Amino acid sequence: MSQYEDAVVRYFTAWNATDDEVRAKAVAAAWREDGFYTDPLADVAGHEQLSAAIGGVHQQFPGFEFRQLGVVDGHHNTARFSWELVSADGSAPVAGTDVITLAEDGRIIGVYGFLDRVPGA
């Protein structure tokens, strides 16, 4: 597994964690303490804000899970990948593409998220 794929696995582990304590640990494993996430709907930094933003998504979409689409493409300290948010019935009302930058230790410095499909759009 490449460093990019490993980072994305940890990223999805954090995004799919529904328990607060489990999510806090997963966020710390995926992001540096000063890491950030920004997309059209959120702009957060630090483990506490990252965990809260992820928890907010789970409140809005209970029972849904983030799933990677396709392969991770990376070079230098940057990678991109696509994803969708999938319900138990298999529908995926939200999808996007994220670009991440990695620190030397392989954890995420920052995420730039793009929403490709959203409900009602």
C-alpha positions as a Markdown table, in Angstrom:
| # | Residue | x | y | z |
|---|---|---|---|---|
| 1 | Met | 0.0 | 0.0 | 0.0 |
| 2 | Ser | 1.4 | 3.4 | -0.9 |
| 3 | Gln | 1.7 | 6.3 | 1.5 |
| 4 | Tyr | -1.3 | 7.9 | -0.2 |
| 5 | Glu | -3.5 | 4.9 | 0.0 |
| 6 | Asp | -2.6 | 4.4 | 3.7 |
| 7 | Ala | -3.5 | 8.1 | 4.4 |
| 8 | Val | -6.8 | 7.7 | 2.6 |
| 9 | Val | -7.6 | 4.5 | 4.6 |
| 10 | Arg | -7.0 | 6.4 | 7.8 |
| 11 | Tyr | -9.1 | 9.3 | 6.5 |
| 12 | Phe | -12.1 | 7.1 | 5.8 |
| 13 | Thr | -11.7 | 5.4 | 9.2 |
| 14 | Ala | -12.1 | 8.9 | 10.8 |
| 15 | Trp | -15.0 | 9.9 | 8.5 |
| 16 | Asn | -16.8 | 6.6 | 9.2 |
| 17 | Ala | -16.4 | 6.6 | 13.0 |
| 18 | Thr | -19.7 | 7.3 | 14.7 |
| 19 | Asp | -18.6 | 6.9 | 18.3 |
| 20 | Asp | -17.1 | 10.2 | 19.7 |
| 21 | Glu | -14.1 | 8.5 | 21.4 |
| 22 | Val | -13.3 | 6.2 | 18.5 |
| 23 | Arg | -13.6 | 9.2 | 16.1 |
| 24 | Ala | -11.3 | 11.3 | 18.2 |
| 25 | Lys | -8.6 | 8.6 | 18.0 |
| 26 | Ala | -9.1 | 8.1 | 14.3 |
| 27 | Val | -8.9 | 11.9 | 13.6 |
| 28 | Ala | -5.6 | 12.0 | 15.6 |
| 29 | Ala | -4.3 | 9.1 | 13.5 |
| 30 | Ala | -5.3 | 10.6 | 10.2 |
| 31 | Trp | -4.5 | 14.4 | 10.7 |
| 32 | Arg | -1.7 | 16.3 | 12.3 |
| 33 | Glu | -2.9 | 18.4 | 15.3 |
| 34 | Asp | -2.8 | 21.6 | 13.2 |
| 35 | Gly | -4.5 | 19.8 | 10.2 |
| 36 | Phe | -7.5 | 21.3 | 8.4 |
| 37 | Tyr | -10.4 | 20.4 | 6.3 |
| 38 | Thr | -12.2 | 22.8 | 3.9 |
| 39 | Asp | -15.0 | 22.3 | 1.4 |
| 40 | Pro | -18.0 | 24.5 | 0.3 |
| 41 | Leu | -19.9 | 23.8 | 3.6 |
| 42 | Ala | -17.1 | 23.5 | 6.2 |
| 43 | Asp | -13.8 | 25.1 | 7.1 |
| 44 | Val | -12.3 | 23.6 | 10.3 |
| 45 | Ala | -8.9 | 23.1 | 11.8 |
| 46 | Gly | -7.5 | 21.1 | 14.7 |
| 47 | His | -8.5 | 17.7 | 16.0 |
| 48 | Glu | -11.5 | 18.9 | 18.0 |
| 49 | Gln | -13.1 | 20.9 | 15.1 |
| 50 | Leu | -12.4 | 18.1 | 12.7 |
| 51 | Ser | -14.1 | 15.5 | 14.9 |
| 52 | Ala | -17.1 | 17.8 | 15.5 |
| 53 | Ala | -17.5 | 18.4 | 11.8 |
| 54 | Ile | -17.5 | 14.7 | 11.1 |
| 55 | Gly | -19.9 | 14.1 | 13.9 |
| 56 | Gly | -22.2 | 16.8 | 12.4 |
| 57 | Val | -22.3 | 14.8 | 9.1 |
| 58 | His | -23.3 | 11.7 | 11.0 |
| 59 | Gln | -26.1 | 13.6 | 12.6 |
| 60 | Gln | -27.3 | 14.9 | 9.2 |
| 61 | Phe | -26.9 | 11.5 | 7.5 |
| 62 | Pro | -27.4 | 8.8 | 10.2 |
| 63 | Gly | -26.5 | 5.3 | 9.2 |
| 64 | Phe | -24.6 | 6.5 | 6.1 |
| 65 | Glu | -21.0 | 5.5 | 5.3 |
| 66 | Phe | -18.3 | 7.1 | 3.3 |
| 67 | Arg | -16.9 | 4.9 | 0.5 |
| 68 | Gln | -13.9 | 5.5 | -1.8 |
| 69 | Leu | -14.6 | 5.5 | -5.5 |
| 70 | Gly | -11.8 | 4.5 | -7.8 |
| 71 | Val | -8.1 | 4.7 | -7.0 |
| 72 | Val | -6.0 | 7.2 | -5.1 |
| 73 | Asp | -3.8 | 9.3 | -7.4 |
| 74 | Gly | -0.8 | 10.9 | -5.7 |
| 75 | His | 2.6 | 12.5 | -6.2 |
| 76 | His | 5.1 | 14.3 | -3.9 |
| 77 | Asn | 3.0 | 15.0 | -0.8 |
| 78 | Thr | -0.3 | 15.4 | -2.5 |
| 79 | Ala | -3.1 | 12.9 | -3.4 |
| 80 | Arg | -6.6 | 13.1 | -4.8 |
| 81 | Phe | -9.5 | 10.6 | -4.6 |
| 82 | Ser | -13.2 | 10.5 | -5.0 |
| 83 | Trp | -15.8 | 9.2 | -2.6 |
| 84 | Glu | -19.5 | 8.9 | -2.0 |
| 85 | Leu | -21.8 | 8.9 | 1.0 |
| 86 | Val | -23.8 | 5.6 | 0.9 |
| 87 | Ser | -27.0 | 4.7 | 2.8 |
| 88 | Ala | -27.9 | 1.2 | 4.0 |
| 89 | Asp | -30.1 | 0.8 | 0.9 |
| 90 | Gly | -27.2 | 1.6 | -1.4 |
| 91 | Ser | -28.2 | 5.1 | -2.5 |
| 92 | Ala | -25.5 | 7.7 | -2.5 |
| 93 | Pro | -27.0 | 11.2 | -2.4 |
| 94 | Val | -23.6 | 12.9 | -1.8 |
| 95 | Ala | -20.3 | 12.4 | -3.7 |
| 96 | Gly | -17.1 | 14.4 | -4.0 |
| 97 | Thr | -13.5 | 14.6 | -4.8 |
| 98 | Asp | -10.8 | 15.5 | -2.1 |
| 99 | Val | -7.3 | 16.6 | -2.5 |
| 100 | Ile | -5.0 | 16.0 | 0.5 |
| 101 | Thr | -1.5 | 17.1 | 1.5 |
| 102 | Leu | 0.6 | 14.9 | 3.7 |
| 103 | Ala | 3.2 | 15.7 | 6.3 |
| 104 | Glu | 6.5 | 13.8 | 6.6 |
| 105 | Asp | 4.9 | 11.4 | 9.1 |
| 106 | Gly | 2.1 | 10.5 | 6.6 |
| 107 | Arg | -0.6 | 12.2 | 8.4 |
| 108 | Ile | -2.8 | 14.8 | 6.7 |
| 109 | Ile | -1.9 | 18.5 | 6.8 |
| 110 | Gly | -4.9 | 19.6 | 4.9 |
| 111 | Val | -7.9 | 18.6 | 2.8 |
| 112 | Tyr | -9.5 | 20.5 | 0.0 |
| 113 | Gly | -12.9 | 19.0 | -0.6 |
| 114 | Phe | -15.1 | 19.4 | -3.7 |
| 115 | Leu | -18.8 | 18.3 | -3.7 |
| 116 | Asp | -19.7 | 16.7 | -7.0 |
| 117 | Arg | -23.2 | 15.6 | -6.1 |
| 118 | Val | -25.4 | 17.0 | -3.3 |
| 119 | Pro | -29.1 | 16.4 | -2.5 |
| 120 | Gly | -31.4 | 18.9 | -4.1 |
| 121 | Ala | -28.7 | 20.4 | -6.4 |
